[in-house]
Amino acid sequence: MKKLMLGNAAVARGLYEAGCRFVSSYPGTPSTEITEEVTQYGEIYAEWAPNEKVAMEAAIGASLAGARSFCAMKHVGMNVAADPMFTASYTGVNAGLLIAVADDPGMHSSQNEQDSRHYAIAAKLPMLEPSDSAECLAFVKAAYEISEKFDVPAVLRTCTRVAHSQSAVELSPRADIPLKDYVKDAQKYVAAPANAVKRHVAVEARMRALAEFAETTGLNREEMGDSEIGFVTSGTSYLYVREVFPNASVFKLGLVNPLPVESLRAFSEKVKKLIVVEELDGVIEAHLRANGIRVDGGKDRFGLLGELSQSRLREAMGVEQPESATFDEPVPARPPVMCPGCPHRGLFTVLSKMKLTVLGDIGCYTLGSSAPLAAIDAVVCMGASIGMAHGFTKVRPDAARRAVAIIGDSTFMHSGMTGVVNVAYNKGVSTVIVLDNAITGMTGHQQNPTTGLTLQQEPTVAIRIEDVCRAAGIQRVRVVDPQDMRAVEAALKEELAVDEPSVIIARRPCMLLKYVKPNPPLAVDPAKCVGCKACMRIGCPAISFRNGKAGIDETMCVGCGLCEQMCRVGAFQKKEA
């Protein structure tokens, strides 16, 4: 039976069909839906871990116990998971272990464009790269076979376009893969120096065997056509090449680490001109050049930045663009904004008003950096805000009265707790604000250790952020409602004035949660509105300004009341029934 599936859903289906038993992940766009889709298959245990490192370690443990296991993450999540991943390359596996990483060329939802192929090369791990949903499913199965045949964790690399596009997938029954016996083998699995030295020998022998495998595997294939030009490519770039040059010769790489040498050399000798098409870094191109294989075009044509596309490929290759629709007027940009009623908006309005130095973090609240709030000074990675605030105030003690760290509830559990410990242990005075909206918001409402529900929506322990902070040695911990801007401002002034660390928990659930009911929309009395535009400073998309007066879009307003708090003339009011 065939079914139209998203790439991420096809990966989940591949896990089911391959006999996977254990999944642990941390949500990160564009990989999130893989783990969510797994929940429909009761044969697979699945969970959200607090972060990618823990997810990787749990999957390693499940593999050691004899179950085919899996963890998924976005590309920056692999930075967090790298420590156990690199050593798991040395220890090898018992049952198959598959790691999925979703890169984000174009940075649709990410803070950088890193190319995860470098991780596979550095960690000496085989990496497979599918081009569509059908290959997502098939490559999962192939990856488990490679993992178990070569005693190695395998990596599946996707990207935003593959993860979130649909194509037809052939469904098959689940394979009956029994739990493998666990046999104690300390020399293999205990990564002490004396053992690891010997395991490195095995790793290099494995890479040589994988390189031989790369020459013959069906994951790589030669598609001969017109010999005037030949393309070497992989992943979604293969589809662009096939669409723009349907008659060209193509060497399609499905196994992108290790790359074959002799097969590519033979292909290069069959075509007059060889072009390498790959997104982000020139990994394939560098491989060809390092092995003395001529390259007639690559990164010199396509560059190192952003996504490729059919139009970019045509432009780089000097091919005429097809006719496309045009608009009489330019389409206005629509940058992401906080939703109407977002619990973060009131807090950021206060931070902006107080002109504080705000060290930010990754989540919905990163939008607090945008105009008109413009309240965030710096954002680096998950959990970094607390450590950054500590370092900032240690170097500039006078800034302790003017600097704060902000972090979300899920991000606090991910990697913020250790930052709080660092502040307490090293006698810092940082003020940390935890924006607790009762969910993992930016990636689409996933549960986390503070919500009291598992991935399967089953009740579990809800870890209290205030208890964690007090246990870490923070004496001053308080909770405020972020939509009560006077209370927020008072709390900030009080905590910034003391010479010890403090945590303010700004607690209100995300407005988009199903159990959160909106209030009736507000209205503007035009007779009272004086056109001061104070209400516009909160950046609410439900408020507009026309003909010198404020107005409210009733289809968007959720009656949060922030505009009422901003208006000094009482122009905002509850709409009469």
C-alpha positions as CSV (number, residue, x, y, z in Angstrom):
1,M,0.0,0.0,0.0
2,K,1.2,3.5,-0.8
3,K,0.6,6.6,1.3
4,L,1.4,10.3,0.9
5,M,3.6,11.1,3.9
6,L,5.8,13.9,5.3
7,G,9.5,13.1,5.4
8,N,9.3,13.1,9.2
9,A,6.3,10.8,9.2
10,A,8.1,8.5,6.8
11,V,11.1,8.4,9.2
12,A,8.7,7.4,12.0
13,R,7.2,4.7,9.7
14,G,10.7,3.5,8.9
15,L,11.4,3.1,12.6
16,Y,8.2,1.0,13.0
17,E,8.9,-1.2,10.0
18,A,12.6,-1.7,11.1
19,G,11.6,-3.1,14.5
20,C,12.8,-0.1,16.5
21,R,11.7,-0.5,20.2
22,F,13.0,2.7,21.9
23,V,12.9,6.4,20.9
24,S,14.1,9.4,23.0
25,S,14.4,12.9,21.6
26,Y,14.2,16.6,22.4
27,P,11.9,18.7,20.1
28,G,13.7,20.9,17.6
29,T,12.4,22.1,14.3
30,P,12.6,20.6,11.7
31,S,12.9,17.2,13.4
32,T,10.1,17.4,16.0
33,E,7.4,15.5,14.1
34,I,9.4,12.3,13.9
35,T,9.0,11.6,17.6
36,E,5.4,12.8,17.6
37,E,4.5,10.5,14.7
38,V,6.2,7.6,16.5
39,T,3.5,7.7,19.2
40,Q,0.9,6.1,16.8
41,Y,3.0,2.9,16.9
42,G,2.3,1.2,20.2
43,E,5.2,-1.2,19.7
44,I,7.7,1.6,20.2
45,Y,8.4,3.2,23.5
46,A,8.9,7.0,22.9
47,E,9.7,9.9,25.2
48,W,10.7,13.5,25.3
49,A,14.1,13.9,27.1
50,P,15.1,17.1,28.9
51,N,17.8,17.7,26.2
52,E,19.5,16.1,23.3
53,K,22.5,14.8,25.3
54,V,20.1,12.9,27.6
55,A,18.2,11.6,24.6
56,M,21.4,10.3,23.1
57,E,22.5,8.6,26.3
58,A,19.1,7.0,26.7
59,A,19.2,5.6,23.2
60,I,22.7,4.3,23.7
61,G,21.5,2.5,26.9
62,A,18.6,1.0,25.0
63,S,20.9,-0.2,22.3
64,L,23.3,-1.7,24.9
65,A,20.3,-3.5,26.4
66,G,19.6,-5.1,23.0
67,A,16.8,-3.0,21.4
68,R,17.0,-1.1,18.2
69,S,16.9,2.5,19.4
70,F,16.7,6.0,18.0
71,C,17.0,9.6,18.9
72,A,16.2,12.7,16.8
73,M,17.4,16.4,17.0
74,K,17.9,19.4,14.9
75,H,21.4,20.4,13.8
76,V,22.2,22.6,16.9
77,G,20.9,19.8,19.1
78,M,23.8,17.7,17.8
79,N,26.1,20.1,19.5
80,V,24.5,19.2,22.8
81,A,24.6,15.5,22.0
82,A,28.1,15.4,20.6
83,D,29.8,14.2,23.8
84,P,28.1,10.8,24.1
85,M,27.9,10.5,20.3
86,F,31.6,10.7,19.8
87,T,32.4,8.1,22.4
88,A,29.6,5.8,21.3
89,S,31.5,5.7,18.0
90,Y,34.3,4.0,19.9
91,T,32.2,1.7,22.0
92,G,30.0,0.6,19.2
93,V,26.5,-0.8,19.6
94,N,24.8,-4.0,20.7
95,A,21.5,-3.6,18.8
96,G,21.2,-1.0,16.0
97,L,21.4,2.7,17.1
98,L,20.2,5.4,14.7
99,I,20.6,9.2,15.2
100,A,18.5,11.5,13.1
101,V,19.7,15.1,12.6
102,A,17.7,17.7,10.7
103,D,19.7,20.6,9.2
104,D,18.1,23.9,8.5
105,P,19.6,25.6,5.4
106,G,18.2,29.1,5.2
107,M,17.7,29.2,8.9
108,H,13.9,29.1,8.9
109,S,13.9,28.4,12.6
110,S,17.5,28.3,13.7
111,Q,20.3,30.5,14.9
112,N,22.9,29.1,12.5
113,E,23.4,27.1,9.3
114,Q,25.8,24.5,10.5
115,D,26.4,21.5,8.2
116,S,26.0,18.2,10.2
117,R,28.1,16.2,7.7
118,H,31.1,17.5,9.6
119,Y,30.0,15.7,12.7
120,A,29.7,12.4,10.9
121,I,33.2,12.9,9.5
122,A,34.7,14.0,12.9
123,A,33.0,11.3,14.9
124,K,33.7,8.6,12.2
125,L,30.1,7.6,11.8
126,P,28.3,6.5,8.7
127,M,25.7,9.1,7.5
128,L,22.8,8.5,5.1
129,E,21.0,11.4,3.4
130,P,17.5,10.8,1.9
131,S,16.1,13.0,-0.9
132,D,12.3,12.3,-0.3
133,S,9.9,10.6,2.0
134,A,10.3,7.2,0.3
135,E,14.0,7.3,0.9
136,C,13.4,8.5,4.5
137,L,11.6,5.2,5.2
138,A,14.0,3.0,3.2
139,F,17.2,4.7,4.6
140,V,16.0,4.1,8.2
141,K,15.9,0.4,7.5
142,A,19.3,0.5,5.7
143,A,20.8,2.5,8.5
144,Y,19.9,-0.1,11.1
145,E,21.5,-2.8,8.9
146,I,24.7,-0.8,8.6
147,S,24.7,0.0,12.3
148,E,24.5,-3.7,13.3
149,K,26.8,-5.0,10.5
150,F,29.6,-2.5,11.2
151,D,29.0,-2.2,15.0
152,V,28.5,1.6,14.9
153,P,25.8,4.2,15.5
154,A,24.4,5.4,12.2
155,V,23.3,8.9,11.4
156,L,20.4,10.0,9.2
157,R,20.7,13.5,7.9
158,T,17.6,15.4,6.7
159,C,16.9,19.0,6.1
160,T,13.8,21.3,6.3
161,R,12.6,20.6,2.8
162,V,12.9,16.8,3.1
163,A,11.4,16.8,6.6
164,H,8.4,18.9,5.8
165,S,7.6,17.9,2.2
166,Q,5.4,15.0,1.1
167,S,5.8,12.2,-1.4
168,A,4.5,8.7,-1.9
169,V,5.7,6.0,0.4
170,E,5.3,2.2,0.1
171,L,4.2,0.7,3.4
172,S,5.4,-2.7,4.7
173,P,4.7,-4.8,7.8
174,R,6.8,-4.4,10.9
175,A,9.9,-6.6,11.0
176,D,10.1,-8.9,14.0
177,I,13.5,-8.0,15.4
178,P,14.0,-9.8,18.8
179,L,15.7,-8.2,21.7
180,K,19.4,-9.1,21.5
181,D,21.1,-10.7,24.4
182,Y,23.2,-8.4,26.6
183,V,26.6,-9.7,27.3
184,K,28.9,-7.8,29.7
185,D,32.0,-6.6,27.8
186,A,33.8,-4.0,29.8
187,Q,36.7,-3.7,27.3
188,K,34.3,-2.7,24.6
189,Y,31.8,-0.6,26.5
190,V,33.8,1.0,29.3
191,A,35.4,4.0,27.7
192,A,38.4,4.2,30.0
193,P,41.7,5.3,28.3
194,A,43.2,1.8,28.3
195,N,40.1,0.4,26.6
196,A,39.5,3.4,24.3
197,V,43.0,3.2,22.8
198,K,42.2,-0.3,21.6
199,R,38.8,0.7,20.4
200,H,40.3,3.4,18.3
201,V,42.0,0.7,16.3
202,A,38.6,-0.9,15.7
203,V,37.1,2.4,14.6
204,E,39.7,3.0,11.9
205,A,39.3,-0.6,10.7
206,R,35.6,0.0,10.6
207,M,36.0,3.2,8.5
208,R,38.1,1.3,6.0
209,A,35.4,-1.4,5.7
210,L,32.7,1.3,5.4
211,A,34.7,3.0,2.6
212,E,34.7,-0.3,0.7
213,F,31.0,-0.6,1.4
214,A,30.4,2.9,-0.1
215,E,31.8,1.7,-3.4
216,T,29.2,-1.0,-3.9
217,T,26.1,0.0,-1.9
218,G,22.8,0.7,-3.6
219,L,22.5,3.8,-1.5
220,N,24.8,5.4,-4.0
221,R,23.9,5.2,-7.7
222,E,25.0,6.3,-11.1
223,E,22.3,7.6,-13.4
224,M,23.9,8.0,-16.9
225,G,22.3,10.3,-19.4
226,D,23.8,13.1,-21.5
227,S,27.6,12.8,-21.0
228,E,28.2,16.5,-21.8
229,I,27.6,17.3,-18.1
230,G,27.5,15.2,-15.0
231,F,26.3,16.2,-11.5
232,V,27.4,14.8,-8.2
233,T,24.8,15.5,-5.6
234,S,22.7,14.3,-2.6
235,G,19.6,14.9,-0.5
236,T,17.1,17.6,-1.7
237,S,19.7,19.0,-4.1
238,Y,19.3,15.8,-6.2
239,L,15.6,16.7,-6.8
240,Y,16.6,20.2,-8.0
241,V,19.2,18.8,-10.4
242,R,16.7,16.2,-11.8
243,E,14.0,18.9,-12.3
244,V,16.3,21.4,-14.1
245,F,18.5,18.9,-15.9
246,P,16.2,15.8,-16.6
247,N,18.6,14.4,-19.2
248,A,21.9,14.9,-17.4
249,S,24.1,12.3,-15.9
250,V,23.9,12.2,-12.2
251,F,25.8,10.4,-9.4
252,K,23.4,10.4,-6.5
253,L,24.9,9.9,-3.1
254,G,22.7,8.3,-0.4
255,L,25.7,7.5,1.9
256,V,27.4,10.8,2.4
257,N,30.0,9.5,4.9
258,P,32.2,7.8,4.1
259,L,32.1,8.9,0.4
260,P,33.2,6.6,-2.3
261,V,36.4,7.4,-4.3
262,E,36.7,5.0,-7.2
263,S,33.0,5.0,-8.1
264,L,33.1,8.8,-8.3
265,R,36.4,8.8,-10.2
266,A,34.9,6.4,-12.7
267,F,31.8,8.6,-13.1
268,S,34.0,11.7,-13.6
269,E,35.7,10.0,-16.5
270,K,32.4,9.4,-18.3
271,V,31.3,13.0,-18.5
272,K,32.9,16.0,-20.1
273,K,32.1,18.5,-17.3
274,L,31.6,17.6,-13.6
275,I,29.5,19.8,-11.3
276,V,29.0,19.3,-7.6
277,V,25.6,20.5,-6.2
278,E,25.3,20.5,-2.4
279,E,23.8,22.8,0.1
280,L,25.9,24.6,2.7
281,D,29.6,23.5,2.9
282,G,31.6,21.9,0.1
283,V,32.0,18.5,1.7
284,I,31.6,16.4,-1.4
285,E,33.6,18.9,-3.5
286,A,36.5,18.8,-1.0
287,H,36.4,15.0,-1.1
288,L,36.7,14.9,-4.9
289,R,39.5,17.4,-5.0
290,A,41.4,15.7,-2.2
291,N,41.4,12.5,-4.2
292,G,42.5,14.1,-7.4
293,I,39.1,14.0,-9.1
294,R,38.5,17.0,-11.3
295,V,35.7,19.4,-10.4
296,D,34.5,21.9,-13.0
297,G,32.1,23.7,-10.7
298,G,30.8,23.7,-7.2
299,K,30.9,26.2,-4.4
300,D,32.3,28.8,-6.8
301,R,28.9,28.7,-8.5
302,F,26.5,28.0,-5.7
303,G,28.1,29.6,-2.7
304,L,28.0,28.6,1.0
305,L,24.9,30.4,2.1
306,G,21.3,29.3,2.4
307,E,19.1,26.8,0.6
308,L,19.5,25.8,-3.0
309,S,16.4,25.8,-5.3
310,Q,15.5,25.2,-8.9
311,S,15.8,28.9,-9.6
312,R,19.2,29.2,-7.9
313,L,20.4,26.2,-9.8
314,R,19.3,27.6,-13.1
315,E,20.8,31.0,-12.4
316,A,24.2,29.4,-11.4
317,M,24.2,27.2,-14.5
318,G,23.1,29.9,-16.9
319,V,19.8,28.3,-17.7
320,E,16.8,30.5,-18.6
321,Q,14.2,30.8,-15.9
322,P,10.6,29.7,-16.6
323,E,7.9,32.3,-16.6
324,S,6.4,32.9,-13.2
325,A,3.6,34.9,-11.7
326,T,4.3,38.5,-10.8
327,F,2.6,40.9,-8.4
328,D,1.7,44.5,-9.2
329,E,2.8,45.6,-5.8
330,P,5.6,44.2,-3.6
331,V,4.5,41.6,-1.1
332,P,5.2,43.0,2.4
333,A,7.4,41.1,4.7
334,R,5.7,39.3,7.6
335,P,8.2,38.6,10.3
336,P,7.1,36.3,13.2
337,V,5.6,38.1,16.2
338,M,4.3,37.1,19.6
339,C,0.7,35.9,19.4
340,P,-2.1,38.1,20.8
341,G,-2.3,37.4,24.5
342,C,1.2,35.9,24.6
343,P,2.3,35.9,28.3
344,H,5.7,37.1,27.3
345,R,4.6,40.4,25.9
346,G,3.9,42.2,29.2
347,L,7.2,41.2,30.6
348,F,9.1,42.4,27.6
349,T,7.2,45.6,27.6
350,V,8.5,46.2,31.1
351,L,12.1,45.2,30.3
352,S,12.0,47.6,27.3
353,K,10.6,50.4,29.5
354,M,13.3,49.9,32.1
355,K,16.0,49.8,29.5
356,L,17.7,46.8,31.0
357,T,20.5,44.7,29.5
358,V,18.7,41.4,28.7
359,L,20.7,38.2,27.9
360,G,18.2,36.1,26.0
361,D,17.7,32.5,25.1
362,I,16.1,30.2,22.5
363,G,12.3,30.0,22.3
364,C,9.2,32.1,21.6
365,Y,10.6,34.8,23.8
366,T,13.5,35.4,21.3
367,L,10.9,37.4,19.5
368,G,11.3,40.0,22.3
369,S,14.4,41.2,20.3
370,S,12.2,42.5,17.5
371,A,10.7,46.0,17.3
372,P,8.8,47.6,18.8
373,L,9.9,45.8,22.0
374,A,13.6,45.5,21.1
375,A,14.3,44.2,24.6
376,I,17.0,41.6,24.1
377,D,20.7,42.3,23.8
378,A,22.1,38.9,22.9
379,V,21.0,35.3,22.1
380,V,23.4,32.4,21.5
381,C,22.0,29.0,22.3
382,M,19.8,26.9,24.5
383,G,20.5,27.7,28.2
384,A,23.2,30.3,27.5
385,S,21.4,33.3,28.9
386,I,22.1,32.5,32.6
387,G,25.8,31.9,32.1
388,M,26.1,35.0,29.9
389,A,24.4,37.1,32.5
390,H,26.8,35.8,35.2
391,G,29.9,36.5,33.1
392,F,28.6,39.9,32.1
393,T,28.0,41.0,35.6
394,K,31.2,39.5,36.9
395,V,33.2,41.6,34.4
396,R,30.9,44.7,34.9
397,P,29.8,44.6,38.6
398,D,28.0,47.9,38.1
399,A,25.8,46.2,35.5
400,A,24.3,43.8,38.0
401,R,21.7,46.5,38.8
402,R,20.8,46.7,35.1
403,A,21.2,43.2,33.6
404,V,18.9,40.2,33.7
405,A,18.8,36.7,32.0
406,I,15.6,35.3,30.5
407,I,14.9,31.7,29.8
408,G,11.8,29.5,29.2
409,D,10.5,26.6,31.2
410,S,11.5,23.9,28.8
411,T,14.9,25.6,28.1
412,F,15.5,25.9,31.9
413,M,15.1,22.1,32.2
414,H,17.1,21.6,29.0
415,S,20.3,23.4,30.0
416,G,19.4,26.3,32.3
417,M,19.7,24.5,35.7
418,T,23.4,24.3,35.5
419,G,23.6,28.0,34.9
420,V,21.7,28.7,38.1
421,V,24.1,26.3,40.0
422,N,27.0,28.2,38.5
423,V,25.6,31.6,39.7
424,A,25.0,30.3,43.2
425,Y,28.3,28.4,43.5
426,N,30.5,31.3,42.2
427,K,28.8,34.0,44.3
428,G,27.1,35.7,41.4
429,V,24.4,38.3,41.8
430,S,22.5,37.7,38.5
431,T,18.7,38.1,38.3
432,V,17.2,35.3,36.3
433,I,13.7,35.5,34.8
434,V,12.1,32.1,33.9
435,L,9.3,32.6,31.4
436,D,7.1,29.7,32.4
437,N,4.3,29.3,29.8
438,A,3.5,25.7,30.8
439,I,4.6,24.1,27.5
440,T,7.5,23.9,25.0
441,G,6.0,26.6,22.8
442,M,8.2,27.4,19.8
443,T,8.3,23.9,18.4
444,G,4.6,23.3,18.7
445,H,3.4,22.5,22.2
446,Q,5.4,19.5,23.4
447,Q,5.4,18.4,27.0
448,N,8.5,18.9,29.2
449,P,9.5,17.9,32.7
450,T,7.6,20.9,34.2
451,T,4.2,20.2,32.7
452,G,3.2,17.0,34.5
453,L,2.5,15.0,31.3
454,T,4.6,12.6,29.2
455,L,4.8,12.5,25.4
456,Q,1.8,10.2,25.4
457,Q,-0.1,12.7,27.6
458,E,0.1,10.4,30.6
459,P,0.3,12.0,34.1
460,T,3.7,12.1,35.6
461,V,5.7,14.2,38.1
462,A,5.7,17.9,37.4
463,I,9.1,19.3,38.4
464,R,8.7,22.7,40.1
465,I,11.2,25.3,38.8
466,E,11.1,27.2,42.1
467,D,12.1,24.0,44.0
468,V,15.0,23.4,41.6
469,C,16.3,26.9,42.1
470,R,16.1,26.8,45.9
471,A,17.8,23.4,45.9
472,A,20.6,25.0,43.8
473,G,21.2,27.5,46.5
474,I,19.1,30.5,45.3
475,Q,17.4,32.0,48.4
476,R,15.3,34.7,46.6
477,V,12.7,33.0,44.4
478,R,9.4,34.6,43.5
479,V,6.5,34.1,41.1
480,V,4.8,36.9,39.2
481,D,2.0,37.1,36.6
482,P,3.8,38.6,33.4
483,Q,0.6,40.3,32.4
484,D,0.5,42.3,35.6
485,M,3.1,44.9,34.4
486,R,3.1,46.9,37.6
487,A,3.9,43.7,39.6
488,V,6.6,42.7,37.2
489,E,8.3,46.1,37.3
490,A,8.1,46.1,41.1
491,A,9.6,42.6,41.3
492,L,12.4,43.6,39.0
493,K,13.3,46.7,40.8
494,E,13.4,44.9,44.1
495,E,15.5,41.9,42.9
496,L,18.0,44.1,41.0
497,A,18.6,46.1,44.1
498,V,19.9,43.2,46.3
499,D,23.5,41.9,46.4
500,E,22.6,38.3,45.9
501,P,21.2,36.1,43.0
502,S,17.5,35.8,42.5
503,V,15.0,34.1,40.2
504,I,11.7,35.6,39.1
505,I,9.3,33.0,37.6
506,A,6.9,34.8,35.2
507,R,4.2,32.2,35.1
508,R,1.2,32.2,32.8
509,P,0.2,29.5,30.3
510,C,0.6,29.9,26.6
511,M,-2.6,31.5,25.1
512,L,-2.7,28.8,22.4
513,L,-3.1,25.9,24.8
514,K,-6.5,24.3,24.4
515,Y,-7.4,24.7,28.0
516,V,-6.7,28.4,28.1
517,K,-9.9,30.3,27.3
518,P,-9.7,33.8,25.8
519,N,-11.5,36.8,27.3
520,P,-14.0,38.8,25.1
521,P,-12.2,41.1,22.8
522,L,-11.7,44.7,23.8
523,A,-12.8,47.8,21.9
524,V,-11.4,51.3,21.5
525,D,-13.5,54.4,22.3
526,P,-12.4,56.8,19.5
527,A,-13.7,59.7,21.5
528,K,-11.2,59.0,24.3
529,C,-8.3,57.9,22.1
530,V,-5.8,60.8,21.8
531,G,-3.5,59.1,19.3
532,C,-0.5,58.9,21.6
533,K,0.4,55.4,20.3
534,A,1.4,54.1,23.7
535,C,-0.6,51.0,23.0
536,M,1.5,50.3,19.9
537,R,4.6,49.9,22.1
538,I,3.5,46.4,23.1
539,G,3.7,45.1,19.6
540,C,0.3,43.3,19.7
541,P,-0.8,42.3,16.1
542,A,-4.4,42.8,17.1
543,I,-3.9,46.6,17.5
544,S,-3.6,48.9,14.5
545,F,-3.5,52.6,14.0
546,R,-5.5,54.4,11.4
547,N,-6.6,58.0,10.9
548,G,-4.9,59.0,14.1
549,K,-6.8,56.5,16.2
550,A,-6.1,53.0,17.6
551,G,-8.2,50.1,16.6
552,I,-8.6,46.4,17.6
553,D,-9.1,43.5,15.3
554,E,-11.8,41.5,17.1
555,T,-10.9,38.3,15.3
556,M,-7.4,38.4,16.9
557,C,-7.9,40.0,20.3
558,V,-8.1,37.7,23.3
559,G,-8.8,40.3,25.9
560,C,-5.5,40.1,27.7
561,G,-5.7,43.7,28.9
562,L,-2.2,44.8,28.3
563,C,-3.4,47.7,26.1
564,E,-5.6,48.8,28.9
565,Q,-2.6,49.0,31.2
566,M,-0.7,51.0,28.6
567,C,-3.5,53.5,27.9
568,R,-3.5,56.5,30.3
569,V,-6.8,57.9,29.0
570,G,-8.9,54.8,29.3
571,A,-9.7,54.4,25.6
572,F,-9.6,50.6,25.7
573,Q,-12.7,49.0,27.2
574,K,-14.6,45.8,27.3
575,K,-17.0,45.6,24.4
576,E,-20.6,45.8,25.3
577,A,-22.7,42.7,24.6
